[in-house]
C-alpha cells in the first residue's frame, strides 16, 4: 500500500495531517488574544511577580535555614512579620485607593499618588515608634528592639520604606503598568538573597532583616522616576481622561470603610508568626513561617488576579459579573494542580530547608495548601465588594476570618503545636466560602442582576467564557 505523506503516521485512515496545523494555529491565536486582554495580561503580570517572589523566597529561606540558627530565623521572621503588619496598617488602605481610583482619576492622578505616599510615610513613622516603645507589651520575643537606639531608627526606616514599596506597586497596577511589577520584585528578591549570604558572617543576628530592607530602599527612586516622569504624564495626556475631578470626600469615605477591613486582614496574616513565637518558641516559629510563606504564595494567585479585576471593573462597572466569573474560573484552573502537588509533596518540598523543617511542618503545609481553594471565593468576594463600594462587606468578611483563625490558633497552639494554625486557617476559609457561595457570590455570579441591583446587558452574559 502506498503511504500518503499528507496523512498522520499514526492514523493512515484518519484525517489528513494538514488539518492539525490550523488547529494549533487557532489555539495559539486564542491564547494570544487571551493574554492581550488587560484583565488577564495585568493579572498574569502580577501573578508572575508573586510566583517569582515566592519561588525566590523559597530559595531565600532555604539558604537562611542553612546559614543561620533556627532561633535566629524565628526571631528575624517574627521581626519581618511585625514590619509587614505595621506597614500594612500605615498604608491606611491607600493601596486599594490607588488601584480603585487611578483608572478614573485623570488629571488628579499625580496628587492621589503623592498624598498617599505622604500620609503612609507619616503613619509608618508614628506606628513604628509606638511599637518599639511598647514592644514588651506587644511582643516580648522582640524586646531586643529596645536594646540599642540603632534598632529604633532602623526598624522605623524599614517600615516607611516597605510602605512606599507596596504603594508604588499599587500605583503601577492602577496605571495599568503591572508588567513593571514582576521585574521590580524579581530584582528585589535576587538582591535580597545576595545580601543574605554576604551578611551571614558579619551580621549573624540581624543579617536576615537587613537583607530585606536595603534592596527595598534602593528600589524606590528608579520606580518612582518611571511613575512620575513617564507613566503619569502619559496617562494624563490621553484625550479620553475624565474631565470631572474626584471628590476628596469620596476617597476619604472609601478609605474609612476599607481601612478596618485592611487592619483585620493584617491581623490574621501577619500576627500569626508573632503569635507562634510568643505562644510556642522562636524555633517553632521558624518551622511555621516557611509553610505559611509557601501558602501565602498560593493565595497570591487569587489576590493578583482579582486585583486586575478591580482595575478593569472600576473602568466599566457593567462588566463586574463577567470579569468575576472569568477570573474565578481561570484562578481555579491555575491553582488546583499546584495545591495537589504541594499536598502530596509537602515533606519533600520542606526538606529543602532541612529534615527538621520537613518533619515539623509537613502536616501544617498540607492544611494551608488545601485552604487555598476556598480562599479564592473569599478573596474574590472582597474584591467585588471593593469595586461596588460595599465597604461593610469587606469588614465583615475579614472580621470573620480574623476571629475564627486567631481564636482557634491561640487556644490550640500550646496543645497541638503549629499544625493547629493550619486547622484554624482551613476552618476560617471553608466556613466563609460556604457562606459567601450561598449569599454574596450567588447573587453576583449566577443571577441576572449586577451586584448593585441593575440588570446585566446580554453582551456581558455572552462574554463569560
Secondary structure, DSSP 8 states (H G I E B T S, - for coil): ----TTEETTEEEEEETHHHHHHHHHHHHHHHHHHHSHHHHHHHHHHHHHHHHHHHHHHHHHHHHHHS-HHHHHHHHHHHHHHHHHHHHHTTTHHHHHHHHHHHHGGGHHHHHHHHHHHHHHHHHHHHHHHHHTHHHH-GGGGGGGS-HHHHHHHHHHHHHHHHHHHHHHHHHHTT-THHHHHHHHHHHHHHHHHHHHTTTT-TTTHHHHHHHHHHHHHHHHHHHHIIIIIHHHHHHSTTS-SS---HHHHHHHHHHHHHHHHHHHHHHHHHHHHHHHHT-HHHHHHHHHHHHHHHHHHHHHHHHHHHHHHHHHH-GGGHHHHHHHHHHHHHHHHHHHHHHHHHHHHHHHGGG-HHHHHHHHHHHHHHHHHHHHHHHHHHHHHHHHHTT-HHHHHHHHHHHHHHHHHHHHHHHHHH-THHHHHHHHHHHHHHHHHHHHTHHHHHHSSSB-TTS-B--HHHHTT--
